[in-house]
Amino acid sequence: MASARYPAAAAFAARLAGHFARHAATAGGEVPARAPVPDAATVEAVVDAGFWASLQREEGIAPEISLAFLAPERAGRPLLFSQPLPLSPQALARLAPAVQRPGIHLGVWRGNGDALAVWGTTRTLPAFCFVLEVLEPGLLVVKHSGREPSAKFRNVAVFQGEQVKVLSRQAPEVASHPTLLRELVGPEAAAGGLPASDLLLRLAVSMRAHRRGGTLLVVPAGSETWRGSIVGRVLYAVVPPFTELADLARLASGDRPRGRRELAQAVEAVAGLTAVDGATVLTDAYEVRAFGVKIGRADGRSRVEQVLVSEPVEGDTASVVAPGDIGATRHISAAQFAHDQPDALALVASQDGRFTAFAWSAAHAMVHAYRLEALLL
């Protein structure tokens, strides 16, 4: 295995190196603390090592590792090994138990003879740092850190065995969709602070993580139109609306560690509401209005027979399917909600890890379903 190569690493290394180079060229001197730009050989070597490490076992457990490409002096309070370790599957698997907790990264940099080596660990990364996460056997995600410490890392590509998905943020067809969906799947244009799309991503990640399945309805603030799509009595109305998410998002902008911790806890609490049977209602100002509500067809609206399905990855081709082909009752009701409430957004987490956003597309005159799990790994 030591001499074997992971073909997908070589096939996609140049494309992924180009992604990081474009970020560096676009930002220019705007982000002085940005991370070094990896070349194709570095990307290939890190992905290759991560793939073979994912197939190792340490005391019968598959490794979970995060590798970050940066020099020790660029890391925040690094933990340094007296001697750098080789970037080998065996060395990574042995280290995995010590670094599997979220937020800990193994630092990778060029050592003697320009060979890549593991120099230690860090919890703080510069902007746009190349990161590879090993999640499970054969499943890897290339990411980069954000401009702000509070921002969720942005996925660049997902490697799953022979299948590779390169995320695409160029999605002009979402121009007629609600603003939050445009920010979620569109170009990474937000700079500084804590963009709304980052908070929505955090909620989506947390919804997916509890593995119970759930629906989050994002509705316009100040409007009660959404109630026309709710059947029966709202058992869990939140009065007054819960505003901690919006308040903490403002506090967490910039380098305020306490605000970021409290925000993470608030996100977990709100995402936890979606595990209750029924949907959670959140305004686009991030105020929780209700949870456990039942979705029905609004008066005078037709039943949704078809939806357009796509995924924000390069080479994807949209297709038209019946709502039931995407999922069961939860997905069908979310598609109906997006049809009847064109200014709203319905996010659905499945128990198997799939995640879908439903929104009305005026350009296509039908509901558009976006498969987003590749964004959330």
C-alpha positions in Angstrom: 0.0 0.0 0.0 2.9 2.4 0.7 3.8 2.5 -3.0 0.2 2.5 -4.4 -1.2 5.8 -5.6 -4.8 7.1 -5.3 -5.7 7.9 -8.9 -8.3 10.5 -8.0 -5.7 12.5 -6.2 -3.5 12.9 -9.3 -6.6 13.5 -11.6 -7.9 16.4 -9.6 -4.8 18.0 -8.0 -4.2 20.6 -10.6 -7.9 21.7 -10.6 -7.9 22.1 -6.8 -4.6 23.9 -6.7 -6.1 26.3 -9.3 -9.0 27.0 -6.9 -6.6 28.1 -4.1 -4.5 30.1 -6.6 -7.6 32.0 -7.8 -8.5 32.9 -4.2 -5.1 34.3 -3.7 -5.2 36.3 -6.9 -8.7 37.6 -6.2 -8.0 38.8 -2.6 -4.6 40.3 -3.4 -3.4 42.2 -0.4 -6.9 42.3 1.2 -6.1 39.4 3.5 -2.5 39.8 4.8 -2.8 36.8 7.1 -3.8 34.4 4.3 -2.3 30.9 4.1 0.3 29.7 1.6 -1.1 28.5 -1.8 -0.5 24.8 -2.4 0.8 23.6 -5.7 -0.6 20.6 -7.5 2.1 18.3 -6.2 1.2 19.3 -2.6 -2.5 18.8 -3.1 -1.9 15.3 -4.7 0.5 14.2 -1.9 -1.9 15.3 0.9 -5.0 13.8 -0.6 -3.1 10.6 -1.4 -1.8 10.2 2.1 -5.2 11.0 3.6 -7.0 8.5 1.4 -4.7 5.6 2.3 -4.7 6.7 6.0 -8.5 6.5 5.9 -8.2 2.7 5.1 -6.0 2.1 8.1 -7.2 1.0 11.6 -5.9 2.0 14.9 -7.1 -0.4 17.6 -9.9 -1.3 15.2 -11.1 2.3 14.7 -11.0 4.1 11.4 -9.0 7.4 11.7 -10.7 10.9 11.6 -8.0 13.5 10.8 -7.8 17.1 9.7 -4.6 18.1 7.8 -3.7 21.8 7.3 -1.0 23.0 4.9 1.0 25.8 6.6 4.3 26.5 8.3 4.4 26.3 12.1 5.1 30.0 12.4 1.8 30.8 10.6 -0.2 28.7 13.1 -1.8 30.0 16.2 -0.1 28.6 19.3 1.2 25.4 17.6 2.0 22.2 19.5 5.4 21.2 17.9 6.9 17.8 17.7 10.6 17.6 18.4 11.0 15.8 15.1 8.6 16.1 12.2 6.8 12.9 11.2 6.6 11.6 7.7 3.4 12.3 5.8 2.6 8.6 5.6 -0.7 6.7 6.1 0.7 4.7 9.0 1.9 7.8 10.8 -1.4 9.6 10.3 -3.4 6.6 11.6 -1.3 6.4 14.7 -1.8 10.1 15.4 -5.6 10.1 14.7 -6.8 9.3 18.3 -5.0 12.4 19.6 -6.5 14.8 17.0 -9.9 13.5 16.2 -11.8 16.1 18.1 -13.3 19.0 16.1 -11.0 22.0 15.5 -7.6 20.2 15.9 -5.5 20.1 12.7 -2.3 18.3 12.0 0.1 20.8 10.4 1.8 19.8 7.2 4.8 21.6 5.7 7.9 21.1 3.6 10.8 19.6 5.6 14.3 18.5 4.7 14.7 18.0 1.0 11.4 19.8 0.4 9.4 16.6 1.4 6.1 17.1 3.2 6.1 16.3 6.9 3.8 16.6 9.9 5.2 19.2 12.3 2.6 19.2 15.1 -0.9 20.4 15.7 -2.8 23.7 15.8 -6.3 25.0 16.4 -6.0 28.3 14.6 -5.5 28.7 10.8 -4.9 31.7 8.6 -7.5 32.7 6.0 -8.0 30.3 3.0 -5.8 27.6 4.4 -5.8 24.3 2.4 -7.4 21.7 4.7 -8.1 18.0 4.1 -10.5 16.2 6.4 -10.6 12.5 6.6 -14.1 11.6 7.7 -14.4 7.8 7.2 -12.8 5.1 5.1 -12.5 6.5 1.5 -14.4 9.7 2.3 -12.3 12.9 2.2 -13.2 16.6 2.0 -10.9 19.4 0.7 -11.8 22.6 2.4 -10.4 26.1 3.1 -10.7 28.2 6.2 -12.6 31.5 6.0 -11.7 35.1 6.4 -13.1 35.2 9.9 -12.3 32.7 12.7 -16.1 32.3 13.3 -16.8 31.2 9.7 -17.5 27.6 8.8 -14.8 26.1 6.5 -15.9 26.1 2.9 -15.9 22.8 1.1 -14.0 22.7 -2.2 -14.3 19.0 -3.2 -15.5 15.7 -1.9 -13.6 12.5 -2.6 -15.5 9.2 -2.0 -13.6 6.4 -3.5 -13.5 6.7 -7.3 -16.2 9.4 -7.2 -15.1 13.1 -6.9 -17.4 16.1 -6.6 -15.9 19.5 -7.1 -18.2 22.2 -5.6 -19.3 24.9 -7.9 -20.3 28.3 -6.5 -21.2 29.7 -9.9 -25.0 29.2 -9.9 -26.6 31.9 -12.1 -29.9 30.0 -12.2 -30.6 30.8 -8.6 -31.0 34.5 -9.4 -34.7 34.3 -9.0 -34.6 32.4 -5.7 -34.8 33.8 -2.1 -31.8 35.7 -1.0 -30.6 33.1 1.5 -30.5 30.4 -1.1 -28.6 32.5 -3.5 -26.0 33.2 -0.8 -25.9 29.5 0.2 -25.2 28.0 -3.2 -24.0 31.0 -5.1 -20.6 32.7 -5.4 -18.6 33.2 -2.2 -19.0 37.0 -2.3 -19.5 37.7 1.4 -16.6 39.4 3.0 -16.0 40.1 6.7 -18.4 39.8 9.6 -20.7 36.7 9.8 -22.7 36.4 6.6 -26.2 35.1 6.8 -25.3 32.2 4.6 -22.6 31.1 7.1 -25.2 30.9 9.8 -27.6 29.0 7.6 -24.7 26.6 6.8 -24.1 26.1 10.5 -27.8 25.3 11.1 -27.8 22.9 8.1 -24.7 21.1 9.4 -26.2 20.7 12.9 -29.5 19.5 11.5 -27.7 16.9 9.5 -25.6 15.8 12.4 -28.4 14.8 14.8 -29.4 12.1 12.3 -33.1 12.2 13.2 -34.2 14.0 10.1 -35.9 17.4 10.2 -37.3 20.3 8.3 -36.5 24.0 8.7 -38.8 26.6 7.1 -37.1 30.0 6.5 -39.8 32.6 6.1 -39.7 36.4 5.5 -39.6 38.4 8.8 -42.6 40.5 9.5 -44.9 38.3 7.4 -47.5 35.8 8.5 -48.2 34.3 5.0 -46.5 31.1 6.0 -49.4 30.2 8.3 -51.5 29.5 5.2 -49.4 26.4 4.7 -49.7 25.1 8.2 -52.5 22.7 9.1 -53.9 22.2 12.6 -52.9 24.0 15.7 -49.4 25.2 16.3 -48.5 23.2 19.4 -45.1 24.7 19.9 -45.4 28.4 19.1 -42.5 30.5 20.4 -43.8 33.8 21.9 -42.1 36.2 21.8 -39.9 35.0 19.0 -36.6 33.6 20.0 -33.9 36.1 18.8 -30.7 34.7 20.4 -29.3 33.5 17.0 -29.6 37.0 15.4 -28.2 38.7 18.5 -25.2 36.3 18.8 -24.4 36.5 15.1 -23.7 40.2 15.5 -21.6 39.5 18.6 -19.7 36.7 16.9 -18.6 38.9 14.0 -14.8 39.5 14.2 -12.6 37.9 16.8 -14.8 37.5 19.9 -14.2 33.9 21.1 -17.0 34.1 23.8 -19.5 35.2 21.2 -18.5 32.4 18.9 -18.9 29.8 21.6 -22.3 31.0 22.6 -23.4 31.2 18.9 -22.3 27.6 18.4 -24.5 26.6 21.4 -27.4 28.5 20.1 -27.1 26.9 16.7 -27.2 23.5 18.3 -30.2 24.4 20.3 -32.2 25.7 17.3 -31.1 22.8 15.1 -32.2 20.4 17.8 -35.8 21.7 17.5 -35.9 20.3 14.0 -35.6 16.8 15.5 -39.1 17.1 16.8 -41.8 15.7 14.5 -43.0 18.5 12.2 -41.2 21.5 10.9 -39.4 24.4 12.6 -40.2 28.0 11.5 -37.4 30.5 11.4 -37.5 34.0 9.9 -34.8 35.3 7.5 -33.9 37.6 10.5 -33.1 34.3 12.4 -36.0 34.6 14.8 -37.5 31.2 15.9 -41.3 31.4 15.5 -42.5 27.8 16.1 -41.5 24.2 15.8 -43.3 20.9 15.4 -45.7 22.4 12.8 -47.5 20.3 10.2 -47.2 21.4 6.6 -50.2 21.2 4.3 -51.3 22.5 0.9 -52.3 26.2 1.0 -55.9 27.0 -0.1 -56.3 27.4 -3.8 -52.9 26.0 -4.6 -52.3 23.1 -6.9 -50.5 19.9 -5.8 -46.8 19.8 -6.8 -46.3 17.1 -9.4 -42.7 17.8 -10.5 -39.6 19.5 -9.2 -36.2 20.4 -10.7 -33.3 18.7 -9.0 -29.7 19.7 -9.1 -26.5 19.7 -7.1 -24.0 22.6 -6.9 -21.1 20.6 -8.3 -19.2 20.9 -11.5 -20.7 18.9 -14.4 -24.1 18.4 -12.7 -27.1 18.4 -15.0 -30.5 19.3 -13.6 -33.4 16.9 -14.0 -37.1 17.0 -13.5 -38.6 14.4 -11.1 -41.6 13.8 -8.9 -41.2 15.0 -5.3 -41.6 11.4 -4.1 -38.4 10.4 -6.1 -36.4 12.7 -3.8 -37.7 11.4 -0.5 -40.8 10.6 1.5 -43.4 12.7 3.3 -40.9 15.2 4.7 -39.6 16.0 1.2 -43.0 16.1 -0.5 -44.4 18.5 2.1 -41.3 20.7 1.8 -41.7 20.9 -2.0 -45.3 21.9 -1.5 -44.4 24.6 1.0 -41.8 26.1 -1.4 -44.4 26.0 -4.2 -47.1 27.8 -2.1 -44.7 30.2 -0.3 -42.4 31.5 -3.1 -40.6 33.9 -0.8 -39.6 31.2 1.6 -37.0 28.4 1.8 -37.5 24.8 3.1 -34.4 22.8 4.2 -34.8 19.1 4.8 -32.3 16.8 6.5 -32.7 13.0 6.0 -31.8 10.4 8.5 -29.3 8.9 6.0 -27.3 12.2 5.8 -28.9 13.6 2.6 -29.8 17.3 2.7 -32.0 19.2 0.3 -33.1 22.8 0.0 -36.4 23.6 -1.7 -37.2 27.0 -3.2 -39.5 28.4 -5.9 -37.7 29.2 -9.1 -39.5 31.9 -11.1 -37.2 31.3 -14.0 -38.3 27.7 -14.4 -41.8 28.2 -13.0 -41.4 25.3 -10.6 -39.9 24.2 -7.4 -36.1 23.8 -7.5 -34.6 21.2 -5.1 -30.9 21.5 -4.4 -29.0 18.5 -3.0 -26.5 20.1 -0.5 -24.9 17.3 1.5 -21.6 17.9 -0.4 -21.5 21.4 1.1 -22.1 20.1 4.6 -19.6 17.3 5.2 
